[in-house]
Each structure stands twice: as structure tokens, then as C-alpha cells.
């Protein structure tokens, strides 16, 4: 008589780890929230500072999360490291 543990070990190779290549689609990029944020900035005149206060997020974090282009000054400020002595 077979031990149930031996049966499981013998069947482990039959478990699917991924979909067949023809069904393995790339994940969909979500755009709805990013589009809403862009709508508030571009069409409704909200500033990035206003949105960051409403969403309780740092301006740089908000821009990075929702793919918002920062003004050059703010982008440069967060784009490098500084040595503080």
C-alpha cells in the first residue's frame, strides 16, 4: 500500500506553474486614477500641492505614483543625493 506522502511527491510534477504561452498576456496598465489626477491638474486647475494635501501624500511621491510630470526644479531636487556633514 502506498503512503499518501509518497503519492503527493509523485504527483508534484503535474502542477501547473504558469499559463501556456498563448494565454500568458502582459498585465494591463491601470490608467483610471492617473487620468483623474491629470484631469484635476490640467482641466480643473488644482495644483500638485493642493492634491498632495487632499491625498495626504508628499508631492514627489504623488507625482511618481500617478505618473505626473514635475516642474524641472522639483524634479532636480529629488533626483540626486547630497552629502551632509
Secondary structure, DSSP 8 states (H G I E B T S, - for coil): ---HHHHHHHHGGGS--S--GGG--------HHHHHHHHHHHTS---HHHHHHHHT--HHHHHHHTT----HHHHHHHSS-----
